[in-house]
């Protein structure tokens, strides 16, 4: 018959292994969160700079002819790539 101590050792080993796997997964998730947070900060800084530019150049943008405006919009679409 199986000794009770063997059952306890095996079950404790499984619990420790499951905890280890969960910890590794948690570390992965936290790394992804940090990466996303850094990207969001960079994006918000870029967006704030763009807002300042648009405020400063509002009149010039409003007085652009269609061809200049189309080129400007194409530039903006390719800016984030």
C-alpha positions as CSV (number, residue, x, y, z in Angstrom):
1,X,0.0,0.0,0.0
2,X,1.1,3.6,-0.7
3,X,2.6,5.3,2.3
4,X,0.9,8.6,3.3
5,X,4.2,10.4,3.3
6,X,4.7,9.6,-0.4
7,X,1.3,11.0,-1.2
8,X,2.1,14.2,0.8
9,X,5.4,14.6,-0.9
10,X,4.0,14.1,-4.4
11,X,1.1,16.5,-3.8
12,X,3.4,19.1,-2.3
13,X,5.7,18.8,-5.3
14,X,2.8,19.3,-7.7
15,X,1.6,22.4,-5.7
16,X,5.1,23.9,-5.8
17,X,5.4,23.2,-9.5
18,X,2.0,24.8,-10.2
19,X,3.0,27.8,-8.2
20,X,6.2,28.1,-10.1
21,X,4.4,27.9,-13.5
22,X,1.9,30.6,-12.2
23,X,4.8,32.8,-11.1
24,X,6.4,32.6,-14.5
25,X,3.2,33.4,-16.2
26,X,2.6,36.4,-13.9
27,X,6.1,37.7,-14.7
28,X,5.3,37.4,-18.4
29,X,2.1,39.3,-17.9
30,X,3.8,42.1,-15.9
31,X,6.5,42.4,-18.6
32,X,3.8,42.9,-21.2
33,X,2.0,45.4,-19.0
34,X,5.3,47.4,-18.6
35,X,5.9,47.3,-22.3
36,X,2.4,48.5,-23.1
37,X,2.7,51.3,-20.5
38,X,5.9,52.5,-22.0
39,X,4.3,52.5,-25.5
40,X,1.3,54.5,-24.1
41,X,3.6,57.1,-22.5
42,X,5.5,57.5,-25.8
43,X,2.3,57.7,-27.7
44,X,0.8,60.3,-25.4
45,X,4.0,62.4,-25.6
46,X,3.9,62.2,-29.4
47,X,0.2,63.1,-29.4
48,X,0.8,66.1,-27.1
49,X,3.6,67.3,-29.4
50,X,1.2,67.0,-32.4
51,X,-1.5,69.0,-30.6
52,X,1.0,71.8,-29.9
53,X,2.0,71.8,-33.5
54,X,-1.6,71.9,-34.7
55,X,-2.4,74.8,-32.3
56,X,0.6,76.7,-33.4
57,X,0.1,76.2,-37.1
58,X,-3.8,76.2,-37.1
59,X,-4.1,79.2,-39.5
60,X,-1.6,77.8,-41.9
61,X,-3.3,74.4,-42.0
62,X,-6.7,76.1,-42.5
63,X,-5.4,78.1,-45.5
64,X,-3.8,75.2,-47.3
65,X,-5.0,74.4,-50.8
66,X,-6.4,70.9,-51.5
67,X,-3.2,69.5,-52.9
68,X,-1.1,70.7,-49.9
69,X,-3.7,69.4,-47.5
70,X,-3.8,66.0,-49.2
71,X,0.0,65.8,-49.0
72,X,-0.1,66.8,-45.3
73,X,-2.7,64.2,-44.5
74,X,-0.7,61.5,-46.3
75,X,2.3,62.5,-44.3
76,X,0.3,62.2,-41.1
77,X,-1.0,58.8,-42.0
78,X,2.6,57.5,-42.6
79,X,4.0,59.3,-39.6
80,X,3.1,56.6,-37.0
81,X,4.4,53.6,-39.1
